[in-house]
Amino acid sequence: MQDLSNPSKVFRTVWISDFHLGTKGSQAKELLSFLRYTDAEKIYLVGDIVDGWQLSKRWHWPQAHNDVVQKILEKAKNGTEIVFIPGNHDEAAREFVGLTLGGIKVKDDDVHESPNGKKYWVVHGDLFDNVIQHARWLAYIGDWAYVFLLKINALFNSIRIFFKFPYWSLSQYLKSKVKMAVSFISAFEKSMVTETRRRGCDGVICGHIHKAEIREIEGILYANDGDWVESMTALVEHFDGKLEIVEWSETKRRIANFEYLE
């Protein structure tokens, strides 16, 4: 179990994605607290950091969103290696692939080598999403529906908080129950695994579908770091090479309990 007596947790590598800064649904304050609590030798920003789709429709950029960007730049300045792999919502940044901006390396994808010799292909994942590639108009409709669902979810959870119930994600529930969503996720995972094997890697680390998970599929490790709109999760690598999903809400609760017991 994590040593919560340490004011910060240091990892070898951290993967985080799908902040969707620029939207009302982004949990920027929670992300900022995670970044303040966590240190790493290397941080991957695995796409959809800034939501260009929504910003092009309506400008929304509160101070917390700016603070997140400043914190990342501060970490880069202080020696953390940071790699930014753009996603479909911040695809404009793909024009800067190969450059280093503010100490942040911009790449299409990357191969990460673990201390135990494993090679993980790191990519956002949208290029293996058939909807994004072949029916972009449907992706925009899906994005609108997701934003609408988040508004309903926020109202629902405000009632749950009033009655002291924990946060509950309606969209994650629907993803797990609706047959079409389950089929989409399964097809996405299979495509990622097939391409990972073709590239000669032991596993793939991605984002895009907002579903944090670590599991083996047909002999290939599939890891998704989740998102910072609902699940507030990160994928971390310990110094022995072990991969773990950090659920920030649960980690914060444990930290608070530890401090209270002290």
Secondary structure by P-SEA (a helix, b strand, c coil): cccccccbbbbcbbbbccccccccccaaaaaaaaaaaccccbbbcccccccaaaaaabbbbcaaaaaaaaaaaaaaaaccbbbbbbcccccccccccccccccbbbccbbbbbcccbbbbbbcccccccccccccaaaaaaaaaaaaaaaaaaaaaaaaaaaaccccccaaaaaaaccaaaaaaaaaaaaaaaaaaaaacccbbbbcccccccccccccbbbbbbccccccbbbbbbcccbbbbbbcaaaaaaaaaaaaaac
